[in-house]
Amino acid sequence: MMSHPCMKSLLFLLSTLCLCSSHSSSRPLRFSTYLDAMQQFHLRWDHDSKEMVTFELQVQTTGWVAFGFTTHGELPGGDVVIGGVLPDGNMYFSDWHIVDEKTIVEDESQDYEVLSMTQDETSTTMTFRRYFQTCDPHDQPITGDTLRLISAFGPDDTIDFFKGKIIKKSLYILLYLYEEDLSTPSVYHVYDLKLDDFPIPEDDTTYACTFIPLPRVKTKHHIYKFEAVITPRNETMVHHILVYACGNASVLPTGVSDCYGADPDFSLCSQIVVGWAVGGGSYMFPDETGISIGTPQDPQWIRLEVHYSNFDLIPDLIDNSGIRLYYTPELRPYDMGVLQTGLFTFPIHFLPPGVETFNSYGLCNTSRFEELNGIPVPDMHVFGYLLHTHLAGRGVRGIQYRDGKQLRVLCEDNKYDFNLQETRGMKEVVTFKAGDEFLVECRYQTLDRTSLTFGGPSTLNEMCLTFLFYYPRNNISSCMGYPNIQYVAQELGQAAADAMEGMMAINMVDWNNDTAKQAEKACKEADQIVILKTIDEVVVNETGFIRDIIETEPAPCKHIFENEPTAEPEGQAKFQAAVTSSSALNTKATLPFPVLFFVHLGFPCLLTVFLRVL
């Protein structure tokens, strides 16, 4: 077994006649982003109907580059490919997994296919592809969850992974709506809904609300796109921004105040129009729909809600953040709406402390939609969603039921990241009928907490929400449920004559893993009280219960080289470079950080091994 100083002095080169794949993407890669603030890592990607995703990573280095995925952002368990171009123009590329903070091992099954590897004076570009679900247990699956990406590079081709520059980023890969695939109006206007010189308080949580008129137009227009406008240097302060439509009969206050403070008027208006949260980008609605403004039925004013998280109590911060709207007189076929669903936040929602997993549930029972709407409710065509919890959230999913049977998991993120909350498009538009039920399940982890966490507006409180974007619009603004807390308290051995006593009794429970499991079971078994609200603040109650959730079967795994043998481009040879390790590895090759890259391209390769001790 070699020590680290010895390994740093070795460079192993494996010369092969294995060749790059001649396959190329049939169209330009549609999606792209920088992976770091310094813009040294640029990623482009796309995916197809065969569940294949293609990546192009460009890194500002002429050394080795790496890209891959981790489970929750930690290095151990990571799945990476490492590649580069040698000084003589030959290339190397291979699939690895990270064992611990000092150990990385080459995969026996190579499930990434390199398409090209190029280098100029300043950067290296690596293009490759893989299936969503490979058959290698060391590969992280690519799913509709928020994925934790890892990228790295070194200054030259002597690869020492753990001493390279390593960056991590959360990213949603399975995007479906691409702005350039949508129709941009030939005539449009821009309008900002924002705070003016608001002094951010020296407090960990602030909800600032004000009321702003929508654009004054003489004829009907559609809002077709929105994006956040964040004051420079306040990016870490602004947690989310919501825009609520107000009923035209509402009497609204003036100025800026706490949304949920002493003056209840600043919490008026409950119909979500658009929403943005930390990590999100711009969003353009599908060509079929837009937010209607300019008719007598449309709202004329909105409530702007900006949530600040100033955990470091930084003084003298002034903010002008808000939402930028894009609107057009070129009308779309349908007016869109947003339905807020999930668990009614206050005062029933609670999380036990010190647990690995705790699930909460909120039910939307739409059986009274038509009664509350005043006229028949047409089918709702759901095209997008936004999931929302606070810091303890680890996963959110929404399940649709009809006639007592589960139809589908409509939306989900099993690797939810508080720092990446964005409006996401559906792969296909889903029909939601009056009478359907919609269950929101939120999964939490509270290992770092020693006392109960309650639902509430603070970032340190919790929420469990799903916003559904749909068309055509109706008058229902929210449909949210909560468990019968009196039943829950009694199941935990606490006496409770009503809901208030039930919440007080929750504080008396001796919390441990057993009582937490009892509480989760009781919350799921309890009857749900469902609160429905219209844009005009009319409220009615309904009841329901939590149905069983049928788990979705994972897609079958695929081997990348089984059905698509790679062709042999003319005159292009490939080299494999060995890697130096940060510590001794206990591998079957008995070398720390396996010495040789080997890329399986579906046919035998002629191998010549050169070993030179420097």
N, C-alpha and C positions, 0 to 999 in steps of 0.2 A: 504494500500500500504506500502510495507516494504522498509526501508532504506538500503543502501549498507552495513553498519556494521552489521545489523541484518542478512542479507542474507549470509554474509560470514560465519556466525556461524551455518548455516544449511546444512545438508546433507540428502537428501531424497533418499531412496532406494526402488525401485519397484521390488519385486521378482516375476518372471513370469516363467511359464513352456513353453514359446515360445522357439523354438529350432532353432539352426543354420541350414541353408540350407545344404543339402548334395550334391548339385550341385558343380561340380568342372570343371575347364577349361579342354577341351579335349586335349590340348597341352600346353607346357610351354609358358608363356607370353614372346613374342618376343622382346619387346622394353623396354628400361630402361634408367634412368638418375638420377643423384643426383639433388635435387631441391635447394640446397644451397651450398655455398662455403665451409662450414665446414663439409659437407658430413654427416650431422645428419639426413637428410631426403632422403630416396632412394625410387624411384617410378619405378615399373614395370607395364606394361599394354599391352593389345592386344584388338582387335575388330574382329567381325565376320560378316558374310553375313546377319545375322538377325538384324544388327544395335545394337548389344549389345557390350558394352565395359567393360572389367574386369580390375580392378586395384588391385595392391598389394603395400601397403605403409608400409615401415619399418622405424621406428623413434627411435632414441637413447633416450628412456625414458621408465620408468615403470609406467608412469601416463597415462592420457588421450591423445588421438591423434585426429586430425581433418584434413579433406581434402575436397577441393571443388573448386568452380569456381566463379569468379567475372566478371562483365561486362567489365570494363576497368582498373581493378587493385584496385579500391576503395572497401572498405569493404561493405558499404551499397549496398544492392541488391545481396550480395553474397549467394551462395548455398553450404552448407557444410554438411558433415556427421561427427559425433563425436562418438568415441568408445574407449573401453579399456577393461582391464581385472582387476577385483577386487582382493584383496589379497587372498580371498578364492577360486580363480580360476574361478568364474563366470564372464560373460562378459556382456557388454552393448553396444548398437549401435543404432543410430537414425539419422534422416534426419532433418536439420534445415535450416532457412534462416536468414540473417542478415538484420535488419531493419535500424539501424543507427550505429554510432560509439560506442554506449553503449548498444544496444538492440539486442538480438538474440531470435528467436521464433521457436518452433518445428513445422514442417509442418504437416498439417492435413492429407495430402496424402504422405505416405512413399513410395518413388520410388527408393530407393537403397536397394539391397539385400546383406546382409552380408553372406559370404561364409566361412570365418574362422577368428578367432581372437586368436593370440598366444602371449606369452610373455616369455622372459628369464630374466637373471639377469641384462641385459643392454638395451634391446630394446623391442618394441611392434610392432607386424606385423598385419595389418588389411587388409583382402582380401574381396572385394565386387564388385558388378557389377550394371549396370543400362543401360537403353536404351539411344540412342543418343537423342531422343526427347521424354521426358516424358509428361504426361498430367497435371503436376502441374505447374501453372504459376510462382511459386517461384523457380523452378529449371532452371538453365542455360542450354540451349541446347548445345550438343556436335556436332560441325560442322567442316567443312574443313577450318575453320579460325584459326588464332593464338589465342589460349585460354589463359586466365589469371588464373593461378592456385593459390590457397591459401592453405597453410598447417600450422598447429599449434600443439603445445603440451604443457602439464603442467607437473610438477614434481610428481604429485600424482593423485588420482582419484576424488579429489574435484575440479570440473571443473569451472574455472573462465576464460572463453574464451578470454576476452580482456586483461587479465593479463598474458596469456600464451605467449610463443615465437611464433610469427607469421611471416611467410616468404611468399613472392610472387614470381612467376616465369611465364614468357611467354613460352608456349610450343605448338608445333603442334602435335596433338594427332593422327590424321587419317593418319598415315604412312602406306605405302603399300609395298615399297621395303625394305626388310630386308637382310642385308649383308650375313647372314648365309644361306639364301634361294638361293643366287646367287652362280655361279661357280667361285671359286678362282683358277687362273691358277696354275699349278704345278711348272712352271718356271716364275719368274717375276723379274723385276729390279726396283730400286727406284732412282729418279732423282729430285733434288731440283732446283726450279727457285726462286731465292731470291736476295734481296739487300745485299750488303756487307758493314757492319759498316756504315750505313747511319745515319748522324746526323739529328734527327727530328727537324725541325725549331720551334722556339718559335712563332708559328702562329696558329690561330684556324683551318685553312684548308691548307693542302699541298697535292698536287698530284705529287708523285715522279715516274718517268718513266725511265726504262733502257731496253736495248735490249740484249737478251740472246739466245744462240743457244739451240735448242732442242737436245735430246740425238742423238748421231751419231750411227746409226745402218746400217748394210750392207744389211739387208733384211727388209721387211715390218713387223712392230710391231703395236700393238694396246695399247694405253693408256686406262686402264679400270677403274681407280680409281684416285681420287685426294683428298687432304685435305690441310687445311691451316697449316702453321708452323709459329707460332707467338712467337716473342722474349719474354721470361718471363719478367713480370712487364710492358710490353707495350700493354697488352690486351685491355686497355681502349683507347689506341691511334689509333689502326689500325681499320679503319671503313670498308674498303672493299679492296679486291685484285682481279684484273682482269688480265687474260692472253689473249692477242690478237695474232692471227697468222698473219705473214707478208708474202706478196707475194714475191716469190723468185727473182723477178726483182727489188725489192725495194733497194734503197741505204740508209743505216741506219746510224744514228749517233752513237757515242760512249759516254760512261760516263752515269751519272745520271743527270736528269734535270726536271724542271717543265713540266708536261705532256701538259699543255695548256697555256704555257707562251710565251716568246718572240720567241723561236725557234720552228717553226711549225713542224719540222721534228720529234720532240718527241711526236707528236700526230698521226704519221703514223701508219698504220696497224689497221684495224677496224673489223676483223673477230674474234668474241669472241670464245675462245676455252673452257675455264672453268672460273667460277666466284665464289667467296666466299664473304660473307659479315658478319658483326658482328652478333654473335649468331649462325652461321652455323657450321656444323660439317663436317665429311668426307662424300664422296658420291661415290658409286660404280655404274657404268652404268649397264643396263640390259645385260643379256648374249648375246643378239642379236647384240650388237654394241660396238664400241670403237673408239677412235680418232686415225686415221691412221698417222703413221710416218714411214719414211724410203723409200718412193717411190719418183720418180721425181716430181710427182704432189703434194706431201705433203710439207707443209711449213718447212723450216729449221731453221727459227728464229722466236722468239716471242717478243712482247712488254709486259713487266711486269709493271702493274700500281698498286701502293699502295697508298691508300687514308688515310691520317692521320688527326685526329681531336684533336689537342692539345689546347683545350679551356682554360685550366688553365695556358697556356704559360710556361710549365715546362721546365727548361733548361737542357742541357747536356744529352739528351737522345740519345742513339745509338741503331739502329734497324737493325736486320737481318731477317725480316719476309719475307714470300713468300708462294709459293705453292709447295707441294710435289706431284710428279706424280708417279704412279705405271704403268709399261708397260710390255708387254709380247709378245713373238713370237707366242704364241698360238692364232691364229686369230679368230675373231668373224665374223659372216656372213656379217655385214654391217659396213661401215664407218659412223660416226656420225658427225653432224654439229650443230651449234647454230645460231639461227636467232634472231637478236635484233629488237624488235618492241616497239611501244609506241609513245609518243609525242616528236617531235624533240625539243631538250632541249633549244637551244639558237638561236635567241634572242626572239622568239615569246611567249614562255610560261610565263604566269603571274598569280598571285593569289591576289585577293583583300584582304585588311587587315580587321581584326575584324569580321570574319564571322564564323558561326557554321559549315557550309558545303559549299564547292565549288567543282564542278566536272570539270575535264579537260579530253580532248579526243584526242587520236592519232590513225590514221587509217593506216593500211597496206593494200594496194590494189595490189594483186599479178598478175594482168593481163599482166604485161610485164616481168614476171619472165623468161619465156623461151627465149625471145629476149635478155635479159641481160645475161642469163646463157650461151648462145651460142649453147646449145643443149637442147632437151626436158628435162623438169624437172620431174623426177618420183615423185609419191606420197610421201609426207613427213609424216613419222610416228612419231608423237610427243609423247614422253614418260616422259618428265619432264619439269620443268619451274623454273624460279627465278624471283620474283617480286621485284621492287626497286623504292622507293621514298626516300625523306629525312625527316626532322623532322616534317613537317606539314602533312605528309601522314597519312590517317586513313583507307583507303581501296583501293584495286586494283582488277580489274577483266578484263579478256580477253574473248571476245565473237567472235565466228566463224560464218561466213555467207557463204552461197553458193547459187548462182543464185538468189540473192536478199533476201533470206530467212534465218532467224536465225536457225543455226543447234544446237548450244549448248553454254553454258557458259563453256569455255574450262578450265579456271583456275580462282580462286578468293580467296581473303582474305579480308573479311569485317571487321576484327579486326586487321589490319596490325600493326605490331610493328617494328619500326625502329631498335630496338635492337635485333631482331631475323629475319635475312634475310638468307635464306638457299635454296639450290636446293631441290625441292620436286618432288617426282615421281607421275605420274598419276595413278589413279585406273585402267584404261584401256588405251592402246595405241590408240591415236586418229589420223585419217587420215586427212591430210591437202593437198588439191589439188591446182595446179596452177590455178589461177582464183578466188580462195576463197578470202574473205576479213576477216581481223582480226582487231577488234576494242579493244583498251585498254582504259579503263575508270579509272581514279584515283580520289579519294575523299580526300579532304583536310579540315583541320580546322585551322583558323588563328586568333582565339580569342585573342591570346597573342601578336599580331603584330599590329603595328600602321601605317605601310607603306607597299607599294606593295612588294610582293616577286616575283622575276623573276627566270626563269629557269637558271641553271648554275651549275658549278662543286662544289661550296662551299656547305658544309653541311647546311648552312643557306639559300642557294638558293634551288631550287626544281628540281626534276626529276619525270618522269612518264614512267617507262620502264618495259617491260616484255621480258625475254630471254626464247626462246623456244628451248628445246633440242630435236633433231629429228634424224632420219636416213631414207634413205641414204643421204649423204652429197651432196649439190650442191654448186655453187660458190657465192650465194647471202649471204652477211654478215648482212645487215640491211634493214629494210623496215619500215619507220617512217613517221608520218604525222603531220601537224600543220594547224590550221585554218587560213583562209584569214583574216589577222589582219586589213586590210583596211576596210573590211566589218564590223568587230567587232567595230572598232572605230566609224564608221558612225552610227551604231545602238545605240551607247552610246552618240550620239549628238556631236561628234567631227569630224572636217573636216580633211581628210587625202587623199592626192593624190597618195601615194604609201605606201609600207610596212613600210619603215623607219618612215614616218610621222605618220603612224598608231601606231607604238610602242611609239613614243614621245607623241601622243595624249592620250594614256592610262594613262600617268602620270598626265594629266590635269583633270581627272575625279574626281568628289567629291564622294568618296566611302562611301556607306552605304549599308544596307541590300537590298534596292531596286535596286541600281545600280549594286550590285554584282549579283543579280538574272538576271538582264538584260544582264550582261556580260556573264554569264554561258549559257543563252539561245542563245545569238548571236554566241558564240564559237561552240555550238552544231549545229546551223543552217548553219553556214558558210561552203563554199566549203573547202575541205581539200586538201592541197598540200602534195603529198606523195613523199618522197625522197628514192630511192632505190640505194644501193651501193653493189659492189662486193668486194671480197677479194683483188682484184688488184686495188681498189680505183676508179673503173669506176662508174660514177654516172648518173642516169637518173631520171627525174621527171614524176610523174603521178598525176592524180587528183581523187577525190572521194567525198563522203559525208557520214555523220553519219546517220546510219539507227536506227530505233527504237529498243530498248532493251526490250525483253519479259522477265518479271521477272519469276524466277523459283518458282514453288509452293513448299512450305515446305512439308517435309514428314509427314505423319500422326503420331500423338503421340501414345505411347504405355504404358499400365499399366504393371508393371513388374510381378505382381502376378496373373493377370487375366487368362493367359493360361498355366502357369507353376507353379502349387501349389508345395510348398516346402515339401520335405519328412522330416521324423522325425528321426534324428540320435539317436542311442541308448545312453542313459545315459548322455546326455549333456544338462544341464539346462543353462538358461541365465538370468542375472540380468540386470535391468535398473538402471542407476545411475542418480540422479538429478544433475542439474547444478546450480551453484551460479552465480548471475548476478553482473555486475558492476554498475548497477543503477536500480531504480524501473522501472518495465515494465508495460505497460498498455495492458495486454492481457486478453483474455476471461477467463483465469484461475485466473486473478487478481494478479498474481505473476510476479515480474520481472524475466525475463528469465525462461520460463516455467519449472515447477518443475520436471515433469516426462518424461522420454523417453518412447516411445511406438513404437515397431516395428511391422508392419503389415505383417504377414507371410501367409495370405490367409486362416487362420482358427482361431476360437476363442481361446484365451489364458486365462488360469486361473490366475487371478491377486490377489496378496496379498500385501497390502501396509503397509510399516513400516515407521513411522514418529518418528524421534527422534531429540529433540532440544539439541544441544551440549553445 
